[in-house]
Amino acid sequence: MKNLKTNAQNVNLNLTDINYKWHLSDIDKIEKNNYKVFSCFSCGGGSSLGYKLAGFDVIGNIEIDHKINNVYIKNNKPKFNYNLDIRDFLKLNEYPEELYNLDILDGSPPCSSFSLAGNREKDWGKEKIFKEGSKLQVLDDLFIDFLNIAYKLKPKIIIAENVKGLIQGNAKGYVNLILKKFNEIGYNVQLYLLNSKFMGVPQARERVFFIAQRKDLKFKKLELKFNEKPIVFSEVKSEIGKPISKDSKTYNLLQFMTKKDSGLDDINKRIYNKKNGFNNRIIKDCEVCPTIPSTSYFIRKNDKTLISNEDIINVSTFPQDYDFMGVNIQHICGMSVPPLMMARIAKEVEKQLLNNL
């Protein structure tokens, strides 16, 4: 893989010049397209960074968690910042004029209710205190709240990201409600299942994207096809992982690890006939890193250490100099769209849709 040059002579960068190892200062060298984005459920800013790499102007955000919102402000410097529950944002009587002239309204509604690793149906319709905030919320309603914001602001395009589990099993019924809502508020929507490992991201992260176009603008259908060569873990990993205590159960369990094991659950099943440790994966040098969630842990097979913070930043394509301000790095990266994944989607939206208005 080519290395990104970041010396002073590089004053004009294109998205094709960016690989997983980039810096915040590179954004200033990207040619701007003058299209404006506002991000809901922004977390630490993964999607916002992606839009910026594609040349967009991300003018503001909504984020419920105070600490994570501070991280967003520090790294993204939004013009309009709302540290609010999205339902409280909906109750506001007035918004800045620029929010009524958006090219893209972006959002990643919290998705744990639909994750294949969660309780799924058992949690649907229940009020919960989500990690990113202190209020009770029905998480599966937040997508509809997001679309109610779109109805008020009427952006040209809506881009919403969610977990693959949203389009599987009984959750498909909820997807139909979402699609109906898009139609009711005046948007034609297309649904995509994309894998970041084919988009220049050294992580196999499958995500669903709803990309909707305001009906009165009569956009053509968007075609998204990505086929970049996957980047295996050995190409991006740090020299040293985090050590595992020799007194821990995990360390003892790893003594039974074989070439075929992909997680601690495989070892537990074989040795103890228990299926424990499903979310704790084993990363192999010859494979693309699996999805990094906000919790659980990952073991580097070659040296039997835990994945390092540097590894997490690299496989998530966050900037090398991103200031996490003491907040857990895996939490922010695991909750975020990888910037390079969003950048490639945004660039296609620019070329195929916005530039043809």
N, C-alpha and C positions, 0 to 999 in steps of 0.2 A: 504494500500500500504506500502511496506517495505521502510524504510528510508535508504538512501545511507550513508554508513560509509566512512568517509574520513580521518581517523586518519593515522598516519605515518606507521602503520603496514600493511596497504593495499597498497602494492606496485604493485600488478597485478590485474587490474580490467578488466572484460569483459563487453561487451555492455549490457548484461543481468543484470549487477549490477547497471546500470544507470537508474534513473527515471527522472521525469521532474525537480527535484530540485537537480542540480549538479553544479560543479564549474570548472573553467578553469584548475585548478591544476589537476583535475581528468584525463585530456587528457594525462598527463605525465605517468599515471599509466596504460594506455591501452596498451596491447600487439600490437606491430607494425607488419604490414604485408609486408612492403617495396614496396607497390604499390604507384605510383605517380599520383597526380591529379592537374589539372590547371583549375581555375574557371573564367568564363567570366560573366559579369554583376553581379559581386559578392556581391554588396550591402554591408551590414554590416558583412556578413559572415555566415549566417544561414546554407547554404549547406556545406560550408567549415568546420564548426564545426561538422556537421554530419559525414562527411568523417573521420575526426580525431577521433571521438568517435568509428568509425568502424575500426580504426587502420591504416588508409591511411595517406600518407604524402602529404599534400597540399602545393605544391612548389611555387605557385604564383597565381596572379589574374589580372583581368582588371576591373576597375570601373571608370566611367566617372565623378562622382561627387567628388569634392575635399574634402569636409568635411566628407562624408561617407567613402571615401577611407582612410582618416586618422584614422577613427574608425576601419576600417578593419586592417590596419597596426598595430595599438596599441594592438589589441586583437589576431591577427593571425600571426603576424611577418613573412610575406611571403619572400621567397628568391628572387622572381622575382615579382616586382610590377609595373603595368602600369596604371597610372592615365590618361586614354585616352578614347576618343570616339572609339568604336570598329572598325569603318571604318578607323581610323588613324592607329590602330594596324595592320590592314590588309595591309596597304601600306608599312609597314616596310620591308626592304630588307633582314634582318637577324634576327634570334631569337637564344636564348641560345640553346645549343645542347640538354639539358634536355627536352626542349619542343617538340623535335622531337622523344622523347622516352616515351611518356605519356601512362599510362594505362587507364586513364579516362580524357576526356575533358568534363567539366561540364559547364552548362549555363542555366540561367533563363532570356531569352529575355523579355524586358518590354512588358506587356500584356494588358495595359489599353484599347487598341483598340478592344479587344475581350471580355472584362469583361461584364457580364450580367448587371452590374450596370452602365455601361458607355453608350456612344452614338453608339457603335458598327459600323454598316455599314456607318453611317454618317461621321465617322472619317477615314475610310479605305482609304489609298492612300494619305492622307493629311500630309503635313509637320507640325510638332508641336514642340514647345519647351517643352521637357519633364522635369519634376521636378528634375530628377537626373543630369541634365546637362543644358548647356546654348545654345547648338547648335540646329538648326532645324533638325528634324529627321522624316522620315517616319517610324513609330514604327512597322508597320506590315512587313517591309523589314528586320528588325534586326535579325529575325530568320535565314533568308537566309545568311546574313552576318556572323552569327555564324557558319553556316555550311561551308562557304567558308574558315573560319579559320581551321575547322576540315580537310578540303581538303588539306590545306598547312601542317598541323602538323601531320596528319594521326595517331591519337591515336588508341589504341586497341578498346576502347569503348567510345561512346558518350552518355551522359545523359543530357537531356534537360527537363526543367519543365515549365509548363504554366497553365493558368486558364482553368477551365472546359468549359467556353464559347467558347473555341477554337474548340471544337468538336460538337458544337450545331448550328443549323440553317444554314445560308449561309456561316458561317465560315468553314464548312466542305470542301468547295472548296479550301480554303487556305491550309487546312491540306493535301489535295491531292498533292498540289504543294510541300509541305514540304517533304512528303513521296517520291515523285519523285526525289527531290534533294538528299535525303539520298542515293537512289539507284544510282544516277549519280556519286556521289563521292566515291562509293564503299562500302556502308554499308547496311546490313540487319537491319531493324528497327522493333521493337515491340512497341505498344502503350498501355498504362495502364491508367485507371482512378482509383486513390487511394484516400481513405479518412483517414486522419491522426488520426481520433478518434479510429480507429482500430489498431493503430501502437504505442500505448503508449503515445500519445499526447493528453492532455486534451482540445482539440479544434477540432471541426468538420470542417476540411478544405479539400475540394475536389480539387485535382489537377491532371492535365494530365502530364504523364511522357513519353517521347520518349527515349527508350533505344536501342541504335544501336551498332552492332558488325561488325568489319571490315571483309569483306567477305573472304579474304584469310586465316583468322585464323580458320574458320570453327567451330565456337562455336555452342553448342546446344542451343535450345530455352530456354529462361529464364522464370521460373514460379514464380510469385509473389502472395502470398496469406497471408494476415495478418488478424488475428482475435483476437487481444487482447481485454480484457474487457474495454469498454469505461470508462473514468474517468469524473465524473460529477463535476460541478463548485464548489459545496460545499466542495469538497475534497482539492481544491487547492487555494481557494480565500483568500485574505488578510483579516485581521480583520476589517480594515476601508477603505472605498472607498473615492473618491474625492467628497466633498460636492457640491451640486447644489444650486445656488443662489435662495433664495425664491422669488426673484423678477423676475425670468426668466420665459419665456413662457414654457420651458420644465418642470420646477417644477410645474407650474399650471396645465399643461397637465397631469402630473403623478397622480394628485388627482383623475382622472377618470379611472385609470388603473384597469383592471380586470385580473383574472387568465389566461384567454385565450390570452391576448395580447402578441405578440412576438416582437413588434416594435412600434415606435411612429406613424407609418402609420396606424396601427390598431386603435389606439385611435383617431387619426385625422379623420379617415373615419367614425367612429361611432358617434363622437361628432359634427364634423363640415362638414361631408360629403366631406372631402378633403383627398387625398392620399399622404400627405406630410410625410417625415421622413422615407422613405423606408430603408435607410442605417443606421439609428440609432436604434440599436436593444436592446431588453430587455433580460438580462441574468437571467435565473432561476436556483436556487440552484440544483434542481433535474435533470437538463439537462446538456449535454456537451456544453461548450461555443461555440457559432457560430464562423464562420470565422472572424478573426480580420484583417480588411483591414488597409491600411496606413492612411486613413482619416476616417471621421465620428466618432461617439462616441457611447459608450455602457453604459447601465444603469443596475445596480445591483437591481433586483426586490425586494429582501428582505429588503433592507434598503434605497432604492430610492437614491442611490449615483452613481456617475460615476465610472467606472472601474478604479482601481489604476494602477500605473506603475508596482507594484509588481504582480498584477493580470496578466497584459499583458506579463510580463517576464515568469511567471509560465505557462500560457496556450500556450505560443509560444516555450517553452522548451529551452529558452536561458539560459546561465550560470547565476547563482545568482550574481556573481561578475563581470559580463561583463561591461566594461567601455564604455558607450555611448557617453562620451565626450561632453555632453550638447546637442547632437542631439536628436530630438524628438523620444522617445522610441517606441511609436506606429508606427511611420513611418518606422523605421528600421525593427521592428518585422513583421509589416504588409507586407513589401516588400520582406520578406525572407522566404525561405523554413524552417519549424521548424526543428532544428537540429536532433531531435530524429526520425523524419520522414525520413530524408535523410540517417541517420545512418543505419536504418533497410533495406533500399533499397541497400545501398552500401555493407552491410554485405552479402546480398544474391548474389549480383554481384560477390563479392569475392569468395564465396563458390561454386556457380554454374558455373561460367565462368572463372575467372582469375586463380583460383587454379587448373583448369583442362586443362590449356594450355600445 
